[in-house]
Amino acid sequence: MTDSLIVDGAPLGGWRKSSYSGPEGGSCLEVLDDHPAGVPVRDSKNPHGPAVIIPRSAWSTFVTAVRSGGFPS
């Protein structure tokens, strides 16, 4: 599973917060665009922590489900 994990995502530049993250700054998800292995995802509160690399097709499916209301609060 080491090929789908970045142990320390801090050295990678270009992280952005999810557009679905709230303005209060608490629970924020950050993603990194244009990574060759897929879509790295990390917790913004822990920039030196791990990032999970999600395959592009799985990420696309997830984003489509979120946008269509597939995860009601």
C-alpha positions as CSV (number, residue, x, y, z in Angstrom):
1,M,0.0,0.0,0.0
2,T,3.0,2.3,0.1
3,D,2.4,3.2,-3.5
4,S,-0.9,4.9,-2.5
5,L,0.5,6.8,0.4
6,I,2.6,9.9,0.7
7,V,4.2,9.9,4.2
8,D,4.7,13.7,4.4
9,G,2.8,15.8,1.9
10,A,4.3,19.1,3.0
11,P,7.1,19.2,0.5
12,L,4.6,19.0,-2.4
13,G,3.4,22.4,-3.5
14,G,0.0,23.2,-4.9
15,W,-2.4,21.9,-2.3
16,R,-5.8,23.4,-2.3
17,K,-8.8,23.1,0.0
18,S,-11.9,21.4,-1.2
19,S,-14.6,23.7,-2.3
20,Y,-16.9,21.8,0.1
21,S,-14.8,22.6,3.1
22,G,-16.4,25.1,5.4
23,P,-15.1,28.7,6.0
24,E,-14.6,28.0,9.7
25,G,-11.4,26.2,9.0
26,G,-12.1,23.2,11.1
27,S,-12.5,20.0,9.0
28,C,-10.8,20.7,5.7
29,L,-9.8,18.4,3.1
30,E,-7.0,19.3,0.7
31,V,-6.2,17.9,-2.7
32,L,-3.3,18.2,-5.0
33,D,-4.0,18.5,-8.7
34,D,-1.8,17.0,-11.5
35,H,0.0,14.4,-9.4
36,P,1.2,11.6,-11.7
37,A,0.0,8.8,-9.4
38,G,-3.6,10.0,-8.9
39,V,-5.2,12.5,-6.5
40,P,-3.5,13.0,-3.2
41,V,-5.8,13.9,-0.4
42,R,-4.8,15.1,3.1
43,D,-6.1,16.7,6.3
44,S,-5.3,20.4,6.2
45,K,-4.8,20.5,9.9
46,N,-1.8,18.1,9.5
47,P,0.2,19.3,6.5
48,H,3.2,17.2,7.5
49,G,1.1,14.1,7.9
50,P,0.2,11.5,5.3
51,A,-1.7,12.0,2.1
52,V,-3.6,9.1,0.5
53,I,-3.4,8.8,-3.2
54,I,-6.8,8.0,-4.7
55,P,-7.0,6.7,-8.3
56,R,-8.4,9.4,-10.6
57,S,-11.5,7.3,-11.6
58,A,-12.4,6.7,-8.0
59,W,-12.0,10.4,-7.2
60,S,-14.2,11.4,-10.1
61,T,-16.9,9.0,-8.9
62,F,-16.7,10.4,-5.4
63,V,-16.9,14.0,-6.6
64,T,-19.9,13.2,-8.8
65,A,-21.7,11.5,-5.9
66,V,-21.0,14.5,-3.6
67,R,-22.2,17.0,-6.2
68,S,-25.4,15.0,-6.7
69,G,-26.2,14.8,-3.0
70,G,-25.1,11.3,-2.6
71,F,-23.8,12.0,0.9
72,P,-26.6,13.9,2.8
73,S,-25.6,15.5,6.1
